[in-house]
Structure formats: C-alpha cells, structure tokens
Amino acid sequence: MTAKVEVVEDIVQPDRLACRIAEKWIEEDTARNTWKVQTEEIRRYLYATDTTQTSNSQLPWKNKTTIPKLCQISDNLYANYIATIFPQQKSLEWQANEADANSVIKRDAIVAYMQWCMDQPTFRKEVSKLVRDYIEFGNAFVTVEWVDDRVELDGRVQAGFIGPAARRINPNDIVMNPTAEAFVYSPKVVRSVINVGEVKKMLEKMSTDETREEYEALWNYMKEIRGRATSFEGEWVQNDVMYQIDGFTSFRDYLRSDYAEILTFYGDMYDVEADTFLKNHVITVVDRHKLIGKKANPSFFGYPPIFHSSWRQRQDNLWGMGPLANLIGMQYRLDHVENMKADIFDLTTYPVQKVKGFVEDFTWQPGEKIFVGEEGDVELVTPDVNALQANFEIQNLQGLMEEMAGAPKEAMGFRTPGEKTKYEVQRMENAASRLFQNKIKQFEEELVEPLLNAMLELARRNLTSSTTIKVMDEFNEATFKTLTVEDITGVGRIKPVASRHFAEKAELVQNLTNLTGSGLWPTVQPHFSGIKLAKILEDVFNLKEYGVVLQNVAMAEQADAMKQSQALEENVAQQTMTASGIGEDFDLSQLQ
C-alpha cells in the first residue's frame, strides 16, 4: 500500500510579496552565519562553569577549570555603564528649536513627562538588556511601542501604565543590509515568534469595516493549514528551504505548535503584483508566506523608529564588534595555562612511576615498602617545577584583558602603583577611563537619545486625553501633574546628559580647583566673575532645579539673619526689664 504524501508547496497559498520578504530574511540571516558563531562562542565562555562547555574542551588536560575573566569584565562594564546611564539626579534636558517650545512651562512639562516614562520599571529593564547586548553582541537594537497595561476597578485606574515604552530587539532576530551607508537607510526585517492567539488579536486590531472579511478569511486559512498538519497521518515533503523556520525541525512541526513566526519589514519595497513602489512602508508576514499587513510608516520622522548602536564600528559594515570578541583567544590562553599548571602540580604531587624489571605489586602511599628483583627498580619521573611559576603569566593576562576591554583597574577600586598627589590621581583616572567614557557616550548618542525622542513622538501621536504623571520635587517629595498632548508638543529634541559631559565636567572642576589653590590665583582673581564661576558649578553639579545659585543670595540671607537676630535680642531685653509682679504681695513671715 502506497503511503500518503503531501508536498508543502501544494498546501500553502503564498503571496509573492510575503515570499520576497521571507527570502530576504533567509539571505541576510545566512550571510551573517560567521558573526552568529562568534557571538555564540562568547556567550558560552560567559556562562561556562568548566572548559567542557567551551572550545577549550579539546585540550588533553585532566583539569577542566575555567577562569571566568570574560564574565568578570562583562559584569564590570555592565555595572559602570548602568551607573552612568541612570544617575541619581535628573538626566534629561529639552533643547528647543523655536520660541514657543523654549518656554519654561513647555520645557518643564516635556522633561517631566519623559522623566516619568524613564522611571517606569519596564524602561530600566529594557535598557539593561540593551547594555548587555552592547557588551556581549557588540550590537544593540531597540524600538518603541505604545502600551496600555492599566488595571481599572470601579471605574478608577488602580495600577498600570499607558504611554510609550522601549522594546529591545534581540540581535539574532533582526537582519539588515550591512553595507548600507547608515543603519537608518538600510531596509530591515525583524523576526518575532508569538502565540497563535496573539496573531488573532493582531488581526482584530488591524481590521476595519472594509477589511474585516479579508482578515477573517486569512485567519480561517491559518487555522485550516494548522488543522491539516495536525490531523494528516501521512508524510509531508518539504522541498523549499524557505519553510525551514528557526527553532523547529520542520514546517509541519511548526504548524502543529502553538506559535507563529512574524516577519516585519521596514523600508522601501517594490510590489511586483501591484506594480507600485512602497516608500517607507511597514509590511507584516506570517508563516513566511502570507501577508497580514501593509501600511505606510506613521512616524513623523520619515524613517522606522528602530535604532542601533555598535561598540566597535567596522568600516563599510554595520555589524559592529563587541569588547569581548577579540579577548576570546586570551581567555583560551588563560584557561590553557591554568589547567596546564594544575596538571603539572598534580604530576609533582603524584609523579609518574617508572618501573624497571620485576617489581611486586605495591600501593603508592607514605611508608610503603616496595620489593623488587635483582634488576628491578622504581623511579619517579617528576616534571620541571619551574612551570609552576605560571601565576605571573596568568596575572599579566588578566590585567591585559581588562585594559583591552576599556575597564581599567581604577573602576574596580584598585589604585595603580606609585605615589601620586590628589590631583594626579584624578587626572590619571580621567585618562584611564577615556575609552570607557567614549563608549558610553557613543551608546547614549546612538541609542538612548533617538529612543527618547521616538518615545516623545509616539506620545504625541497616541495620547488622546490628559494623563496624570508623578513628579519628584527638589525635596524628593512626590507631586502629581496633569498633562495633555499640547503640553508635550514642541519643536526640539530631548537630550540625555547623564554621561555626555561627565569627564569634561570632572576635569573642569579639577582645573578650577588647581587654579584657585595656586600662587597665580591672587593675581588673576580680580578679573574672574564670582557669579559666572557659581553658574559654572551650578551646571557641573546639576543644581539648576534646586535654585540654590542666585546673585548675592548669601549676603541677603546674612542680612535677613542679622535682622532676625537683633529682633530676638531686643525681645529678650524687653522681657528682662519688664517687672514680673513677684514680691509685691510677698509676706516675709512665710520664710520663717
């Protein structure tokens, strides 16, 4: 009896445009296989517990210890990057490009709203993931989405957040043209795997009165092919590699699961069937062959709100290199030397025995007697103990790896050798952390700044009614402010200032301190404005919101304090000179 056979290509009803996008995903994803293998090796070393889980497993050593130096460098960079991106004070400023947007009310409203969005736990979690991608993959990708997770009870909102949110894109789930002039100009395809129920929810959200029947037919088609994949007992033949979906052994296993793959294309595309050029469009594909969405990008910016930052940029290649990528060889060497040293130590403690002639069986232990024949002998073969000095090489390798990754020892709390003055230490720390400051500034400019502006733009498009936000005042007390879309609409840009001028400001304060303490200061002091210097320190230490820097405010406060002191002294004097009345009717006989 002939077995039943169904060919996948005969079952599906593909859309040409959808297949074109799926082919683009496969082409670009295949072209970066070498990069994927390299990043996978880095992640293996980061989370390895011994060398059997890494490429060092091929070494013929008995000991399998791995020194987690790459993991320590990664955690060190992560801790310092996060501390710089999220300082304690407010880290945003609004730079207006028109007079109306430069008003104090407008500026405060925009900054307060964006600071409120940044204070949401989801934002910090997503940025933390982006920093991990920046370190481990060397590439971080993020987009924005409008969320509404409010919880209402009795007509009142009890919890939740409505507004723009950041959404991290896994570097393995996005492809682009790496030879494009810039990331913003490169067409992109983003892959996501979601529950089938979420697909139905997506179709219901996208459908209108005119397209409801079309989306219902699409949903019925998806249910039909999944039903056939589940109920058919014969063999499915898959000839086209396009249907080899990542994470599933076959297209039939994919259809029998509860998941659906969504490919979303961003950019320009020529539609052959309609003979039209789709400029700046968002096209959504499900199951790699069915079109479920095709619309113009609604963003005011004119490009998709997807942003990318690479740690070490490559010439003519958008895929960057991470700080750990070229340290893999040194980690390999580190584990090699460590395990070689451990094996030699074992051989020294339990040396190899060279047995000559007839020797009776014996147990290798202290005090053991060995009986040998006339020509028998037992000799210990010990290795050269000088190899045990490998600790110096291991120490040098570890220090060199930290320096190569841009994580100087000062970041870990260790001071370099040698006597130094207070300001020499500060100067050397600034110089040693220059690479670190450059990389975190790059992350801020390429990722955080466009992300915040995209979140603000998304809020302007989607905020339909007033919203109440929590604002922390200078005394760290919470106040609540109601904002409308008009309050946060203006021509300008949001700029994060957490680390943008951190090193420059620190060096400025250091130079001013050196100047005021030098012998040159009395000569030039008459030509320096105390008010301007106060304004410089106000900007350096972010004191504008507190309003502590005012012209001659200390003199006014001292004068006011003197007035109050004189008034209190006069009041005490008057009370002292006023008769109390005691003794007028006092009887001396009461003392007897």
TORFI-361905 format. One line per field, with one value per residue (C-alpha): residue number from 1; x, y, z. Coordinates in Angstrom, 1 decimal, m for minus. Example, Ala and Ser with C-alpha at 12.3 -4.5 7.8 and 13.67 -1.06 7.14 Angstrom:
# TORFI-361905
resi: [1_2]
px: [12.3_13.7]
py: [m4.5_m1.1]
pz: [7.8_7.1]
This chain:
# TORFI-361905
resi: [1_2_3_4_5_6_7_8_9_10_11_12_13_14_15_16_17_18_19_20_21_22_23_24_25_26_27_28_29_30_31_32_33_34_35_36_37_38_39_40_41_42_43_44_45_46_47_48_49_50_51_52_53_54_55_56_57_58_59_60_61_62_63_64_65_66_67_68_69_70_71_72_73_74_75_76_77_78_79_80_81_82_83_84_85_86_87_88_89_90_91_92_93_94_95_96_97_98_99_100_101_102_103_104_105_106_107_108_109_110_111_112_113_114_115_116_117_118_119_120_121_122_123_124_125_126_127_128_129_130_131_132_133_134_135_136_137_138_139_140_141_142_143_144_145_146_147_148_149_150_151_152_153_154_155_156_157_158_159_160_161_162_163_164_165_166_167_168_169_170_171_172_173_174_175_176_177_178_179_180_181_182_183_184_185_186_187_188_189_190_191_192_193_194_195_196_197_198_199_200_201_202_203_204_205_206_207_208_209_210_211_212_213_214_215_216_217_218_219_220_221_222_223_224_225_226_227_228_229_230_231_232_233_234_235_236_237_238_239_240_241_242_243_244_245_246_247_248_249_250_251_252_253_254_255_256_257_258_259_260_261_262_263_264_265_266_267_268_269_270_271_272_273_274_275_276_277_278_279_280_281_282_283_284_285_286_287_288_289_290_291_292_293_294_295_296_297_298_299_300_301_302_303_304_305_306_307_308_309_310_311_312_313_314_315_316_317_318_319_320_321_322_323_324_325_326_327_328_329_330_331_332_333_334_335_336_337_338_339_340_341_342_343_344_345_346_347_348_349_350_351_352_353_354_355_356_357_358_359_360_361_362_363_364_365_366_367_368_369_370_371_372_373_374_375_376_377_378_379_380_381_382_383_384_385_386_387_388_389_390_391_392_393_394_395_396_397_398_399_400_401_402_403_404_405_406_407_408_409_410_411_412_413_414_415_416_417_418_419_420_421_422_423_424_425_426_427_428_429_430_431_432_433_434_435_436_437_438_439_440_441_442_443_444_445_446_447_448_449_450_451_452_453_454_455_456_457_458_459_460_461_462_463_464_465_466_467_468_469_470_471_472_473_474_475_476_477_478_479_480_481_482_483_484_485_486_487_488_489_490_491_492_493_494_495_496_497_498_499_500_501_502_503_504_505_506_507_508_509_510_511_512_513_514_515_516_517_518_519_520_521_522_523_524_525_526_527_528_529_530_531_532_533_534_535_536_537_538_539_540_541_542_543_544_545_546_547_548_549_550_551_552_553_554_555_556_557_558_559_560_561_562_563_564_565_566_567_568_569_570_571_572_573_574_575_576_577_578_579_580_581_582_583_584_585_586_587_588_589_590_591_592]
px: [0.0_1.4_1.8_0.0_2.3_1.6_4.0_4.2_4.3_1.0_m0.7_0.2_m1.1_1.8_1.7_4.5_5.4_5.4_7.7_10.0_10.4_10.9_13.6_15.3_15.3_16.9_19.5_20.6_20.5_22.6_25.2_25.9_26.5_30.1_29.1_26.5_29.0_31.4_28.8_27.6_31.2_31.4_28.2_29.4_32.5_30.4_28.2_30.6_31.3_34.2_36.1_34.0_31.3_33.8_36.1_38.9_37.3_39.6_42.7_44.1_44.3_42.9_41.9_38.9_38.9_37.8_38.7_35.6_37.6_35.4_32.3_34.0_34.9_31.3_29.8_32.3_31.4_27.7_27.8_29.7_27.6_24.3_25.6_26.5_23.3_21.0_22.5_20.7_19.8_17.6_19.4_17.4_17.2_15.0_16.6_14.0_14.3_11.5_10.5_7.2_8.9_11.5_9.1_9.8_6.3_6.8_10.3_9.3_6.3_8.3_11.1_8.8_6.8_9.9_11.4_8.2_8.4_12.1_11.2_8.9_10.4_10.0_12.2_15.1_14.8_14.9_17.9_19.6_19.1_20.4_23.6_24.1_23.7_26.1_28.7_28.1_27.0_28.7_25.3_22.2_18.8_15.7_12.3_9.3_5.8_2.6_1.5_m1.7_m1.5_m3.8_m5.8_m9.2_m11.5_m14.9_m14.1_m10.8_m7.3_m5.7_m2.3_m0.6_1.0_m0.2_2.4_5.5_7.8_11.1_11.3_14.6_15.2_17.3_20.3_19.7_16.1_16.9_18.6_19.7_21.9_25.3_26.8_24.3_25.6_23.9_21.6_18.6_18.8_19.0_15.9_15.3_13.4_12.5_11.5_9.3_7.7_4.3_1.4_m1.3_m3.8_m1.8_m2.0_m5.7_m5.7_m3.3_m5.7_m8.7_m6.8_m5.7_m9.1_m11.6_m15.1_m13.7_m11.0_m12.9_m13.9_m10.3_m8.8_m11.4_m10.5_m6.8_m7.5_m9.6_m6.7_m4.2_m6.5_m7.0_m3.4_m2.7_m5.6_m4.3_m0.8_m2.3_m4.8_m2.9_m1.2_0.9_4.3_4.9_7.5_9.3_11.4_11.7_14.3_12.1_9.8_12.7_11.8_14.4_13.7_11.5_12.6_10.2_7.4_4.9_6.2_6.0_2.3_1.5_2.9_1.0_3.4_3.5_6.5_6.0_8.4_8.1_9.8_10.7_11.8_11.3_10.0_8.8_5.5_5.6_2.0_0.6_3.4_3.9_6.9_6.2_8.1_8.9_6.4_5.8_4.9_4.0_4.2_3.1_4.2_6.7_4.2_1.1_0.8_m1.2_m0.3_1.0_0.9_3.0_5.2_3.2_6.2_6.8_10.5_10.2_12.1_11.3_11.7_14.4_17.8_21.2_24.5_27.7_30.5_33.4_32.3_33.6_34.4_31.8_29.9_27.1_27.6_29.9_32.3_32.0_34.6_34.8_35.1_38.9_39.5_38.3_41.9_43.3_40.6_41.5_45.2_44.2_42.4_45.1_47.9_45.7_44.9_48.5_49.8_47.2_48.2_51.9_51.1_49.3_52.2_54.6_52.4_51.6_54.5_54.6_56.4_58.9_59.1_62.1_62.4_60.4_58.6_55.9_52.6_52.5_50.3_51.7_51.5_53.7_55.8_55.1_57.7_58.5_60.0_62.0_64.1_67.8_67.5_64.2_63.8_61.1_61.9_59.8_59.5_58.9_58.3_60.1_58.7_59.6_56.4_54.5_55.5_52.7_50.8_52.7_51.6_48.0_48.1_49.5_46.9_44.1_45.3_45.9_42.3_40.8_42.8_41.9_38.2_38.3_37.8_40.8_41.6_40.5_37.0_37.3_38.6_42.3_44.9_47.9_51.3_53.3_53.0_50.6_49.1_45.3_45.0_47.5_45.2_42.2_44.0_45.2_41.7_40.2_42.8_42.4_38.7_38.7_37.9_35.0_33.6_33.8_31.9_29.1_28.8_28.5_25.7_23.9_24.1_23.3_20.7_19.3_18.8_17.0_15.0_13.7_12.8_10.9_9.1_8.1_7.0_4.9_3.3_2.3_0.6_m1.2_m2.0_m5.7_m6.6_m5.0_m2.7_m1.5_2.2_4.2_6.9_9.6_10.4_13.8_12.9_12.3_8.5_6.0_3.6_1.1_0.7_m1.9_m0.7_m2.3_m0.8_m0.5_1.7_4.3_4.3_7.1_9.9_13.2_15.0_15.3_18.9_20.2_23.0_23.9_27.3_27.6_29.9_30.8_34.6_34.7_32.9_35.1_38.2_36.8_36.3_39.7_41.4_39.5_40.4_44.1_43.9_42.3_44.9_47.9_50.1_48.7_45.2_45.7_47.0_44.1_41.3_40.2_39.4_37.2_33.5_32.3_28.7_30.0_32.0_28.9_26.9_29.7_29.5_25.7_25.9_28.6_26.8_23.3_21.9_19.6_16.4_17.2_17.6_20.5_22.6_21.2_23.1_24.4_21.8_24.2_24.5_20.8_20.3_23.0_21.4_18.0_19.5_21.1_17.7_16.0_18.9_18.6_14.8_15.1_17.8_15.5_12.6_14.7_15.9_12.4_11.2_14.2_13.4_9.7_8.5_7.2_5.0_6.6_7.2_4.6_2.3_5.0_4.9_8.3_6.8_6.3_10.0_10.0]
py: [0.0_3.4_5.8_9.2_12.0_15.8_18.4_21.6_23.7_22.2_23.0_26.6_29.6_32.0_35.8_36.9_40.0_37.9_35.3_38.1_39.3_35.8_35.2_38.5_37.3_34.0_35.7_38.2_35.8_33.3_35.9_36.6_33.0_33.7_36.5_34.3_31.6_34.1_35.6_32.1_31.3_34.5_33.6_30.1_31.5_34.0_31.3_28.4_26.5_24.5_24.1_21.2_23.8_25.8_25.3_24.6_21.1_19.8_20.3_17.0_18.2_16.3_19.6_21.4_24.7_27.9_31.3_33.5_36.5_37.4_37.2_39.5_42.0_41.9_42.4_45.2_47.1_46.5_47.9_51.0_51.6_51.3_53.6_56.2_56.0_56.1_58.7_59.8_63.2_64.1_63.2_65.0_68.4_69.8_71.8_73.8_74.9_77.6_80.3_78.7_75.5_77.3_78.5_77.3_75.7_73.8_72.7_71.5_69.6_67.7_66.9_65.8_63.6_61.9_61.5_59.8_57.4_56.6_56.0_53.1_49.7_48.4_51.1_50.3_46.6_47.1_49.5_46.9_44.3_46.7_47.3_43.5_43.3_46.2_44.3_40.7_41.1_44.4_45.5_46.7_47.3_48.9_50.2_51.9_50.7_52.1_50.1_50.3_47.9_49.8_48.0_49.5_48.9_50.6_52.9_54.1_53.2_51.3_50.4_50.2_52.5_54.0_55.6_55.0_52.2_50.8_47.3_45.6_43.6_40.5_41.0_37.5_38.5_41.4_41.5_44.4_45.4_45.6_47.6_50.4_54.0_54.1_51.9_54.3_53.9_50.2_48.0_45.8_42.7_41.9_38.4_37.6_34.3_34.8_32.8_32.0_33.7_36.9_36.7_36.6_39.6_41.4_40.7_42.0_45.2_45.8_45.0_47.7_47.5_47.3_44.6_42.5_39.8_39.7_39.2_36.6_34.6_34.9_33.6_30.7_29.9_29.8_27.5_25.3_24.6_24.0_21.6_19.7_19.5_18.1_15.6_14.3_10.9_10.7_12.1_15.8_16.6_19.9_21.0_24.8_25.9_29.0_26.9_25.8_28.0_28.6_26.6_24.0_20.7_21.0_23.2_20.6_20.7_24.5_24.4_21.8_24.1_27.0_29.6_31.7_33.4_37.1_38.8_42.6_44.5_48.2_50.3_50.6_47.7_47.3_45.3_43.3_42.2_45.7_47.3_50.0_51.3_51.2_54.1_53.8_51.0_48.5_45.1_42.2_38.5_35.4_31.8_33.1_33.2_35.1_38.9_40.3_44.0_46.6_50.3_53.4_54.1_56.5_58.0_61.8_61.2_59.6_56.5_53.5_54.0_51.3_52.3_50.6_51.1_49.1_49.1_49.0_50.2_48.4_50.2_49.6_47.1_48.0_44.8_46.1_44.2_43.9_44.5_40.7_39.5_39.7_38.6_35.0_34.0_35.4_33.6_30.4_31.0_31.8_28.6_26.7_28.0_27.5_23.9_23.1_24.5_22.4_19.2_19.9_20.4_17.1_15.4_16.9_15.8_12.4_11.8_9.2_6.0_4.4_0.6_m1.4_m5.2_m7.3_m5.4_m6.8_m5.0_m2.2_0.7_4.2_5.7_7.0_4.3_1.7_m1.0_m1.9_m5.4_m5.5_m8.2_m8.1_m5.8_m4.3_m0.6_2.1_5.6_8.8_10.9_14.5_17.4_20.7_22.6_25.9_25.6_26.3_29.9_30.3_32.5_35.6_35.0_34.4_37.7_39.6_38.1_39.1_42.7_43.0_41.7_44.4_47.1_45.9_45.9_49.5_48.5_50.0_48.7_52.0_51.1_48.1_50.2_49.4_52.1_51.8_51.7_54.8_57.9_60.5_63.7_64.1_65.7_63.4_60.5_62.4_63.1_59.6_58.2_60.5_59.4_55.7_55.8_57.8_54.7_53.8_57.4_57.3_54.1_55.1_58.4_56.6_54.4_57.4_59.3_56.5_54.6_56.4_59.9_58.8_56.3_59.0_61.3_58.4_57.8_61.5_61.4_58.3_60.0_63.0_60.7_58.4_60.5_61.4_62.6_64.1_61.9_62.3_61.8_61.8_64.4_64.4_67.9_69.1_67.7_64.2_64.6_63.3_65.8_65.0_66.9_66.6_66.9_67.0_66.3_70.1_70.4_68.0_69.2_71.4_71.7_70.5_67.5_65.6_65.1_62.8_64.3_61.5_60.9_63.3_65.7_63.7_63.5_67.1_68.5_66.5_67.8_71.4_71.3_69.8_72.6_75.3_73.8_73.7_77.3_78.7_76.9_78.1_81.2_82.6_83.0_86.2_87.9_86.9_86.8_90.4_89.5_86.5_86.9_85.1_84.9_83.3_80.7_80.0_79.4_77.0_75.0_75.1_73.5_71.0_69.7_69.8_72.3_74.3_72.6_73.4_77.1_77.5_79.7_83.3_86.6_87.7_85.5_84.7_88.4_88.8_85.8_87.0_90.4_88.8_86.5_89.6_91.4_88.4_88.1_91.8_91.5_88.4_90.2_93.2_91.0_89.2_92.5_93.9_90.7_91.0_94.7_94.2_93.8_90.4_91.3_88.8_90.2_92.9_91.0_88.7_88.1_87.8_85.9_83.0_82.4_81.7]
pz: [0.0_m1.0_1.9_1.8_0.8_0.8_m0.5_1.5_m1.7_m2.8_0.5_1.1_m0.9_m0.8_m1.5_m3.8_m1.7_1.5_0.0_m1.2_2.4_3.7_1.1_2.1_5.8_4.8_2.5_5.1_8.0_6.1_5.2_8.9_10.0_10.9_13.2_14.8_15.5_17.1_19.4_20.4_21.5_23.6_25.3_26.0_27.8_29.7_31.2_31.3_34.6_33.2_29.9_28.7_27.8_25.6_22.7_25.3_25.8_23.0_25.1_26.5_30.1_33.2_34.9_33.3_35.3_33.5_35.0_34.4_33.4_30.4_32.7_35.3_32.6_31.3_34.7_35.4_32.2_32.8_36.3_35.3_32.1_34.1_36.9_34.3_32.2_35.3_37.7_40.9_39.6_36.7_33.4_30.7_29.1_26.4_23.6_21.8_18.2_18.3_20.7_21.8_22.7_24.7_27.4_31.0_31.2_28.0_28.8_32.3_31.0_28.4_30.7_33.5_31.1_29.7_33.1_34.2_31.3_32.1_35.7_34.7_35.7_32.1_30.7_33.0_32.3_28.6_28.8_31.0_28.3_25.7_27.7_27.9_24.1_23.7_25.7_24.6_21.0_20.3_18.7_20.5_18.7_20.2_19.0_20.6_21.2_22.7_25.8_27.9_30.8_33.2_35.7_36.4_39.4_39.9_37.0_38.5_37.4_40.3_38.6_35.3_32.8_29.5_27.2_25.1_26.1_24.8_23.4_22.9_19.7_20.0_17.6_16.4_15.4_13.0_9.6_7.5_4.6_6.4_3.5_3.7_4.2_7.6_9.6_9.2_5.4_5.4_4.9_7.9_8.7_12.4_13.4_16.3_17.5_19.2_20.3_17.7_19.9_19.7_15.9_16.1_18.4_16.0_13.1_15.0_15.9_12.3_10.7_9.7_8.3_4.8_5.5_8.2_5.7_4.3_7.7_8.7_5.6_6.4_10.0_8.6_6.2_9.0_11.1_8.1_7.3_11.0_11.2_8.2_9.8_13.0_11.5_8.4_9.2_6.1_5.2_4.5_1.9_2.2_m0.8_m0.3_2.3_2.9_5.2_7.4_10.3_13.0_16.2_14.6_13.0_10.1_8.8_9.9_13.4_13.3_12.3_14.9_17.7_19.4_17.9_14.8_13.2_12.3_9.9_9.8_7.0_7.4_4.4_0.7_m1.4_m4.9_m5.1_m8.4_m8.3_m7.8_m9.9_m7.2_m5.2_m1.5_0.1_3.8_4.5_7.3_5.8_8.1_7.1_9.0_8.3_5.8_3.0_4.0_4.0_7.0_6.9_4.5_5.5_5.3_8.3_10.5_12.3_11.9_11.4_8.0_9.0_11.1_14.9_15.1_16.4_16.5_18.3_17.9_20.4_17.9_14.5_11.4_8.2_5.5_7.7_10.1_12.2_14.9_17.2_21.0_23.7_24.4_20.8_20.4_24.0_23.3_22.3_25.6_27.6_25.8_26.7_30.3_30.7_28.9_31.2_34.3_33.6_32.4_35.7_37.6_35.8_36.4_40.1_40.1_38.4_41.0_43.9_42.3_40.0_37.2_38.3_36.1_36.8_35.7_35.8_38.2_40.9_43.2_43.3_45.8_46.9_46.4_49.9_52.7_54.4_51.7_51.2_47.6_46.9_43.7_41.9_41.3_38.3_39.4_40.2_40.8_39.7_40.0_36.8_38.1_35.7_35.8_38.8_37.1_35.2_38.4_38.1_35.6_38.1_36.9_33.3_34.4_36.3_33.4_31.0_33.3_33.6_29.9_29.2_31.4_29.7_26.2_27.1_28.4_32.0_34.0_37.4_39.0_38.0_40.3_43.2_42.8_42.5_40.2_41.9_42.8_44.9_43.5_44.6_44.9_41.5_39.8_40.8_39.4_36.1_35.7_36.4_33.8_31.2_32.1_31.7_28.5_26.4_28.8_28.6_24.8_24.5_27.0_25.2_21.9_23.4_24.7_21.4_19.0_21.1_24.2_22.7_19.5_21.6_24.0_21.1_19.4_22.6_22.8_19.1_19.8_22.7_20.6_18.1_20.5_23.5_23.1_26.6_29.6_31.7_35.2_36.0_39.2_39.5_42.2_43.5_44.9_48.3_46.8_47.5_45.0_43.3_40.6_37.3_34.6_31.1_27.6_24.2_23.7_26.8_25.4_21.8_20.7_18.1_19.6_20.9_24.2_25.1_27.9_29.9_32.2_30.8_27.9_29.6_32.7_32.1_30.8_33.9_36.2_34.5_34.6_38.4_38.9_36.8_38.6_42.0_40.9_39.7_42.9_45.0_43.0_43.5_40.3_41.7_43.7_40.5_38.3_40.9_40.3_36.7_37.5_38.0_41.1_39.7_36.5_38.5_40.5_37.3_36.1_39.3_39.1_35.6_36.6_39.7_38.1_40.7_38.4_39.5_43.2_42.6_45.1_42.8_43.0_42.7_46.1_47.8_50.7_51.6_51.5_53.7_56.1_56.4_57.0_59.7_61.4_61.4_63.0_65.5_66.5_66.8_69.1_71.2_71.7_72.6_75.2_76.6_76.9_78.7_81.1_82.0_82.5_86.1_86.7_89.7_92.0_95.5_95.6_97.9_99.3_103.1_104.7_107.6_105.2_105.1_108.9]
